[in-house]
């Protein structure tokens, strides 16, 4: 979750309020609870910005979900998730005849030689 106030003059008008704030990162605990892991997530999360939005995706194709953050009057940031060992699969679907982009294709995955 990204944070930050909209108005830069906030700090001079309301002492104790911050224009730039740290982001918050939660870890899913077995689908039952979440834990705030912001402080241990590194400088990309704890750095203070006035952020407006984020997008999640595997931007470097390593199987880990990375975070793209957009902040007010700054360049976007892309903290790298170097966490470990997720498995991933890339599929390139190619249709035949009229459906060359394989739109609506069905994919069946087999593991360990079993159907």
Buried (B, 14 or more C-beta within 10 A) or exposed (E): EBBBBEEEEBBEEEEEEBBBBBBBBEEEEEEEEEEEEBEEBBEBBBBBBBBEEBEEEEBEEBBBEBBBBBBBEEEEBBBEBEEEEEEEEEEEEEEEEEEEEBEEEEEEEEEEEEE
